Every structure is written in structure tokens, then in C-alpha cells.
Amino acid sequence: MTTSPKDTGLDAYQLLLYRMPVHPDFFQIGGRRRMEQSNYEFEAWIHAGGHTFRFEYDGATVTEVVVPEGHPLPDRGVLSTTACVGEKDFEEVFSDRISYVTSIQTETLSDHLYLGSYREMLEHADQTDGLLMDMPAEEGLPSLSLIEFQRYADQIHTQSYHLCGDGGLVLRTQSILQAGTHPLD
């Protein structure tokens, strides 16, 4: 038996980078986490199908936002916009103070594989100290968003998983935000 490809609208998700904070009123925040280290501040918000990460160091700010295309956001302060399709990597140094690298991976799964991944992510969320937003579906497959963090002296590592039941989409990002411009390890 073969399955026909689903129309997932993969190109309907985007990652935006800002050189400033983005106001929380642009999102329906389901959870947040704030961390301070001796030399940087980090805040994460989880919202349906997306996330926002804000990293501040030495007067410079970088904000990563993942949202569905068409989500109303400000144009002011946008450094770059990337469609979340396939596999992509991006690396940049901002304001000579913050090093940033991210990896984006998307895939479309059959209903059976998607539900297996959904259950695995729920179990994984129970074992981590991350942020979870579970969105049971009235019809069709459930969705969820999960963010995990690892904090280090001069950097934070993030992993996000956004599972969209409408289309079987799995979107994963891995980002490192580092205080200073030394090479990322």
C-alpha cells in the first residue's frame, strides 16, 4: 500500500531573527522560562506551533521567532527570515557580541509514524525540564510544541520540536546563542 503525499504547507512556517526584543502581545504564550547567567539573559516563550527565544548580552539582543507564515509580527528590527523547509543551517555574529547558529529540519510523516512521534515527544517532555504545549485535536491528529534548554557559562543550547497534526508535519530547530564572538563549538 502506498500513501499519497500530504499537503502540509511546509513553507507556511518561518524562522525570523530580530536585533531587538519582540513584544509578547504578538503571541498567545502557553509557557515561558527566563534564565540569567553572570553575563547574559535568556527568555523563551512557547506558543501554538512556534516559539520565541530572546538572548541579551552586553547591550545586544538577538530574538529567534518560529511561527506559521502570516502570523502578524513587526517588520522593524528583522535581521533575516527563513522558510522552515527541509534541512537548513545558518550562522551569524551579531553586533560583534553574540554568536548564533541554528539548524532547521522538517519532515512529513504518515499518520501512524506521526502518532508514534507525538507519543515519544510526550514521554520525552516528562523526562526534561522544558516547556510543553500539548494541543489535542477535536478532529484529526493532535499537535504539540516542546522546547528544551541546556545552559552553559557563556551560551545556551535550545532544541524545539513542533508537531502539527494537520498534515503530519514535524519541525525541529536546534540553536546555540553565545555571548561573545569566539567560534561556536
Phi, psi and omega in degrees: 000133176251153177248144178277149180297145179272151172273098187263343184065039180309322181287000180276356177251144180219153174249125178244142174246135178241153176264016182207167174293155174248134185294139181296342180296346179282355187226156168260091189285127179263347179182155178214156178216134179236136180227138174238135174245174183300330185237000178213164176232140181226139175223139179234139174236140174248135177219163186309115177073013182196183179206166174223129175240129176242128181235124180236135178208129173050044177082358179252148180228137169233132179236124176258129179232129171244122182213161171295146177305141179091353176296128184292119179222157179288149174276332183296130176087002181289126176268321179198157176227131182229130174290137180271082181226131176066222180239129180217150174232148180214137179221140183200153171247129184248133176054026182053025181228335184232127173262139184222136173218141177218155175230132180243133177222132176230151173206157177247128184245154172295163181305315181299310180293322179299312181297323175298316178295320178301312179296319178298320179293323176296317177296317179299320180298326178294337184262358182240168176255040183268192176253132180234136172231105181265130184235085178301146183263141172287322175226147178082205186266148178288164177234161174203160171229138181222134176234135174235158184223148166231123183258134177232173185304319184236012182201163175230137176252134179235147170229131176236146178229124178236113179253120183250108183299331178283088180112352178070029183280134170239120179242125181234134172235147173230124181228149172234126175243124188231134175288126181098171185249013178292156184302143177282136178256000000 
